Amino acid sequence: MKRNQAFEILSRATNPHDAKVVIENTTNFSAIKIWLITRALKKGVPVAKIIHQKWFYGLKFYTNRYTLDPRPDTETLVSAVISDCKSDLKPTILDLGTGTGCIIAALVKNIPGATGLATDISRKALRIAHKNMLNLGIINKVKLSRKNFNYSGIFNTQFDIIVSNPPYIPYGDKRVNLGAHYDPKLALYTKNDGLSSYEEIAKNALHWIKTGGKIYLEIGEGQKLKVKKIFTQKGWTFDRAEKDLAGIDRVLVFQK
């Protein structure tokens, strides 16, 4: 099958922009390959899950069904950290729930001297993060470890900065779009109306961060006041909120 024929078929299954992205990242235009891609698009599979790549903060990441696709909203978190880092800091950064590794990678690539520890409970997600650190040439700057954030004694060192985009969607939330059905549920949903992860992090991360250090958290729409209360009640000092491009409070910053 010719390239233009494949594009016409895919355009009928999705919009022309997504069809073009798929075509530009596909080398096999066999009839069976195009049929499989068409079927996936009609089912609502995100383009990133089909071509196994997504750009984030100017960097290309491998992604699959075991990780969340990097999203533009999360770039708000990365920008907030970078804006706070002085040129001589050379921070140590802890990434809780790293997934593809997009947050820690973007930070290490953009903050001179930064090093990090990326953690996730999913072994399969950590394999993807490892692949991305290798591809980006920073495997010597970012260590990876299978950890959860529900126990305070899991690290024997403290960090300058902690970042996290934890699960924050309540079970049964009807606002979840179709594409999210192809993301790992472990990375999306949590108990207590979407607040369980923040409760665990607020309590335990005090042991993992240096005095004066900051934690940067992505939050869901409408969660600002509840998450702020959770952290301040545990002794954190609220620093600020950052809005995403849609004007939604997307990132909260606290200081120890």
Secondary structure, DSSP 8 states (H G I E B T S, - for coil): --HHHHHHHHHHHS-HHHHHHHHHT-----HHHHHHHHHHHHTT--HHHHHTEEEETTEEEE--TTS----GGGHHHHHHHHHH--TT---EEEEES-TTSHHHHHHHHHSTT-EEEEEES-HHHHHHHHHHHHHTT-TTTEEEEE--SS-GGG-SS-EEEEEE----EETT-TT--GGGGGS-HHHHEEHHHHTHHHHHHHHHGGGTEEEEEEEEEE--TT-HHHHHHHHHHTT-EEEEEEE-TTS-EEEEEEE-
